[in-house]
Amino acid sequence: MRTAVRSKRIYAEDGLKDGWLIYENGTITGIADKLDSCGQVLDHSDKRIIPGLFDTHNHGVFGYLLRCGQEGETTPTIRGFLKGTASFGISNIFPTCTYDMISSVRRMMDRENDGSKIVGIHVEGPWLNRVGERGIPVPWPEVSVKTAEKMVADGGSKLMLVAASPEIDGIVPVLEYFISNGVMLAFAHSDLKYKEASSAIEKYYSVATHLGNAMTGMHHRDIGALGACLLDDSMDYEVICDGVHICFEMLKIYFRVQDYSRFMVISDNSGMAGLPPGGYAGWQPDQIYIVEPDGRIHTETGRISGSSKSILQGVRNLVEVLGIPIETALRMASLQPCKKYGLDRTKGSLKAGKCADFVVIDDDYSVLETYSEGRKVYDSSVDIDLVNHEFVKTSKRQ
């Protein structure tokens, strides 16, 4: 059915429009300033229509954690996750799952889901080294090409990105195997200083995982892994803009060193995102994760562990705090990641011929409706309670 969405503020690829976004069979057919006959008209004239957001780094929401489990357990978990991310304005997503859950996520790609559309798979780890600010080492499993082979076999062509630390003993054959099979690599969780980090980036990496977090920072005598990433002119950068992971002054430095087009806004949501404040047994059963009233998530040791803020809230910070044009911020959360992963021919912006992926938001950046390929996958007036109450019941500790 041919549908027209009315809005005075449609953030199209070629600029702000006052008119009708028209789509049919899941594809945008045009953005018109006048409307002839149409099968269905949706009036959002006082709201904003933005491109569907694309989150390439998201571990879970509302108590739905993308960790290993049996098929009977993971199917409702993934469905709940996709519905929850749709409520954040995400039309397209890379679920960021544990390496032993790849096959479950891959199977869900072939099914119709009432939520964000899975367009690829991201695995952060399992080989990560960064000790971090609190000086608490985290062990990793045996480094094995066989594990990498199984990851590629489980994900097929849909395994798009693997994050790994370059300094781990025996990791080079693993990195080379992923690259030879078309999997992009993300520089992540590293204690390397500038020289060694720069050499590894040049050889293997095209993405920086949550730039600035879980990597050695910049110092005037050695600019560390962060400096190595920022000075590299071939990689693109994930960036968390929640105001917690990266201070706004550092974001200003990022954007002065590299062009906006090199950045992809991510959420790095954990499974506790969207839950009431308190302590939860989460990603690792022997670890308690604290959700603060302001949304910050950390372990009992104080180590930040993912974010509870959506990428749309990150967009809001870029616009309202840093004064970046909303069109630029939206590209960083939609079109830029689509370009990075080869999806921009059909996704990432509002333009005739592309998928009808769009979000209706109000002036407070609240999501009212989310559409993926013309299907409404979230409606704030209907989808009221998206929390995994079983998780809360069994995992809440305080």
Residue pairs with C-beta under 8 A, 6 or more apart in sequence:
1 24
1 39
1 40
2 22
2 23
2 24
2 29
2 38
2 39
2 40
3 22
3 23
3 24
3 38
3 39
3 40
3 41
3 42
3 374
4 20
4 21
4 22
4 32
4 35
4 38
4 40
4 41
4 42
5 20
5 21
5 22
5 23
5 41
5 42
5 44
5 49
5 358
5 360
6 19
6 20
6 35
6 41
6 42
6 43
6 44
6 45
7 18
7 19
7 21
7 44
7 45
7 47
7 48
7 49
7 360
8 18
8 45
8 46
9 16
9 17
9 18
9 47
9 48
9 49
10 16
10 17
10 18
10 19
10 21
10 31
10 49
10 350
11 17
11 48
11 49
11 50
11 51
11 326
11 327
11 330
11 350
12 31
12 349
12 350
12 351
13 335
13 349
13 350
13 351
14 351
15 327
16 327
17 31
17 33
18 33
19 31
19 32
19 33
19 34
19 35
20 31
20 32
20 33
20 34
20 35
20 38
20 41
21 28
21 31
21 49
21 350
21 356
21 358
22 28
22 29
22 30
22 31
22 32
22 35
22 38
23 29
23 356
23 374
24 374
25 374
26 355
26 356
26 373
26 374
26 375
27 353
27 354
27 355
27 356
27 373
27 374
28 350
28 351
28 352
28 353
28 354
28 355
28 356
29 352
30 352
31 350
31 351
31 352
35 41
44 360
44 368
47 360
47 361
47 362
47 368
48 360
48 361
48 362
48 363
49 350
49 358
49 359
49 360
50 89
50 330
50 334
50 350
50 358
50 359
50 361
51 91
51 330
51 334
51 335
51 348
51 349
51 350
51 357
51 358
51 359
52 89
52 90
52 91
52 92
52 334
52 347
52 355
52 357
52 358
52 359
52 370
52 371
52 372
53 88
53 89
53 90
53 91
53 92
53 311
53 312
53 315
53 333
53 334
53 359
54 90
54 91
54 92
54 93
54 119
54 333
54 334
54 337
54 338
54 343
54 347
54 348
55 85
55 88
55 90
55 92
55 93
55 94
55 116
55 266
55 267
55 269
55 311
56 93
56 94
56 120
56 122
56 161
56 238
56 264
56 266
56 337
56 340
56 341
57 94
57 96
57 122
57 124
57 209
57 210
57 238
57 266
57 267
57 268
58 85
58 90
58 93
58 94
58 95
58 96
58 266
58 267
58 268
58 269
59 65
59 66
59 96
59 97
59 124
59 268
59 269
59 270
59 271
59 283
59 306
60 66
60 81
60 269
60 270
60 271
60 272
60 273
61 81
61 84
61 85
61 88
61 269
61 271
61 273
61 274
61 386
62 80
62 81
62 84
62 271
62 273
62 274
62 275
62 386
62 387
62 388
63 80
63 271
63 272
63 274
63 275
63 387
63 388
63 389
63 390
63 391
63 392
63 395
64 77
64 78
64 80
64 81
64 84
64 271
64 388
64 391
65 77
65 270
65 271
65 282
65 283
65 391
66 77
66 78
66 81
66 95
66 96
66 97
66 98
66 101
66 105
66 271
67 97
67 98
67 101
67 271
67 283
68 98
68 100
68 101
69 77
69 101
69 104
71 104
71 107
74 101
74 104
74 105
75 104
75 108
77 388
78 95
78 104
78 105
78 108
78 113
79 108
79 113
79 114
79 115
80 386
80 388
81 95
81 115
82 93
82 108
82 113
82 114
82 115
82 116
82 118
83 113
83 114
83 115
83 377
83 378
83 383
83 386
84 115
84 274
84 386
85 93
85 115
85 116
85 269
86 114
86 115
86 116
86 370
86 372
86 377
86 378
87 367
87 370
87 378
87 380
87 383
87 386
88 267
88 310
88 311
88 312
88 367
89 310
89 311
89 312
89 359
89 361
89 367
89 370
90 116
90 310
90 311
90 370
91 116
91 117
91 347
91 357
91 358
91 359
91 370
91 371
91 372
91 373
91 377
92 116
92 117
92 119
92 338
92 343
92 347
92 357
92 372
93 116
93 117
93 118
93 119
94 118
94 119
94 120
94 121
94 122
94 160
94 161
94 341
95 105
95 118
95 121
95 122
96 122
96 123
96 124
97 104
97 105
97 121
97 122
97 123
98 123
98 125
98 126
99 123
99 125
99 126
99 147
99 151
102 121
102 123
102 151
102 154
102 155
102 159
103 154
103 155
105 118
105 121
105 155
106 121
106 154
106 155
106 156
106 158
108 118
109 118
109 158
114 377
115 372
115 377
115 378
116 370
116 372
116 377
117 357
117 372
117 373
118 158
119 341
119 343
119 347
120 158
120 159
120 160
120 161
120 341
121 155
121 158
121 159
121 160
121 161
122 160
122 161
122 162
122 163
123 151
123 159
123 161
123 162
123 163
124 162
124 163
124 186
124 188
124 209
125 140
125 163
125 164
125 188
125 189
126 140
126 141
126 147
127 140
127 141
127 143
127 164
127 165
127 168
127 171
127 174
128 138
128 140
128 163
128 164
128 165
128 188
128 189
128 214
129 140
129 165
129 167
129 168
129 189
129 190
129 191
130 138
130 165
130 188
130 189
130 190
130 191
130 214
130 215
131 137
131 191
132 214
132 303
133 303
134 301
134 302
134 303
136 301
136 303
140 168
141 147
143 168
143 169
143 170
143 171
143 174
144 174
145 173
145 174
145 177
147 174
148 174
148 177
148 178
149 177
151 159
151 162
152 159
152 177
152 178
152 181
152 183
157 182
159 183
160 183
160 184
160 341
161 183
161 184
161 185
161 186
161 207
161 341
162 178
162 183
162 184
162 185
162 186
163 185
163 186
163 187
163 188
163 189
163 207
163 209
164 171
164 174
164 175
164 185
164 186
164 188
165 171
165 188
165 189
165 190
166 175
166 187
166 190
166 192
166 196
166 197
166 200
166 204
166 205
167 190
167 191
167 192
167 196
167 200
175 185
175 204
176 204
178 185
179 185
179 204
184 206
184 207
184 341
185 204
185 205
185 206
185 207
186 205
186 206
186 207
186 208
186 209
186 238
187 197
187 200
187 201
187 204
187 205
187 207
187 208
187 209
187 215
187 225
187 229
187 235
188 208
188 209
188 210
188 214
188 215
189 209
189 214
189 215
190 197
190 214
190 215
190 216
190 225
191 216
191 225
192 200
192 216
192 224
192 225
192 228
193 216
193 222
193 224
193 225
194 222
194 223
194 224
194 225
194 227
194 228
197 215
197 216
197 224
197 225
197 228
197 229
198 228
198 231
198 232
201 228
201 229
201 232
201 235
202 232
202 234
205 235
206 234
206 235
206 236
207 235
207 236
207 237
207 238
207 340
208 215
208 229
208 235
208 236
208 237
208 238
209 238
210 238
210 239
210 240
210 245
210 266
210 268
211 226
211 229
211 230
211 237
211 238
211 239
211 246
211 254
211 263
212 226
212 239
212 245
212 246
212 250
212 254
213 240
213 245
213 246
213 268
213 304
215 224
215 225
215 226
215 229
216 224
216 225
216 226
217 224
217 226
218 224
218 226
218 227
223 230
223 231
229 235
229 237
230 237
230 254
230 257
230 258
231 257
235 262
236 262
236 263
236 264
236 336
236 340
237 254
237 258
237 262
237 263
237 264
238 263
238 264
238 266
238 268
239 246
239 251
239 254
239 263
239 264
239 265
239 266
239 332
240 246
240 265
240 266
240 267
240 268
240 307
240 314
241 251
241 265
241 311
241 313
241 314
241 315
241 317
241 318
242 267
242 295
242 307
242 308
242 309
242 313
242 314
242 317
243 309
243 317
243 321
244 294
244 295
244 296
244 304
244 307
244 309
245 268
245 304
245 307
246 254
248 317
248 321
248 322
251 318
251 322
252 322
254 263
255 263
255 322
255 324
260 324
260 328
260 331
260 332
261 331
261 336
262 336
263 332
263 336
264 332
264 333
264 336
264 337
264 340
265 311
265 314
265 315
265 318
265 329
265 332
265 333
266 311
266 314
267 273
267 307
267 309
267 310
267 311
267 314
268 306
268 307
269 306
269 307
269 308
269 309
269 310
270 282
270 283
270 289
270 297
270 305
270 306
270 307
270 308
271 282
271 283
271 391
272 280
272 282
272 289
272 291
272 297
272 306
272 308
273 297
273 306
273 307
273 308
273 309
273 310
274 308
274 386
274 387
275 291
275 308
275 387
275 392
276 291
276 392
277 291
277 292
277 293
278 290
278 291
278 396
278 397
278 398
279 288
279 289
279 290
279 291
279 300
279 396
279 397
279 398
280 288
280 289
280 291
280 391
280 392
280 395
280 396
280 397
281 287
281 288
281 289
281 395
281 397
282 288
282 289
282 305
282 395
283 289
283 305
287 299
287 300
288 299
288 300
288 397
288 398
289 297
289 298
289 299
289 305
290 297
290 298
290 299
290 300
291 297
291 308
292 298
295 307
295 308
295 309
296 304
296 308
297 304
297 305
297 306
297 307
297 308
298 304
298 305
299 305
311 333
312 333
312 359
312 361
312 365
312 367
313 365
314 333
315 326
315 329
315 330
315 332
315 333
315 365
316 365
318 324
318 328
318 329
318 332
319 325
319 326
319 329
331 349
334 348
334 349
335 344
335 348
335 349
336 348
337 348
338 344
338 347
338 348
338 349
339 348
345 354
346 353
346 354
346 355
347 354
347 355
347 357
348 354
350 358
355 372
355 373
355 374
356 371
356 373
356 374
357 371
357 372
357 373
358 371
359 367
359 369
359 370
359 371
360 367
360 368
360 369
360 370
361 367
361 368
362 368
366 380
367 378
367 380
368 379
368 380
368 381
369 376
369 378
369 379
369 380
370 376
370 377
370 378
371 377
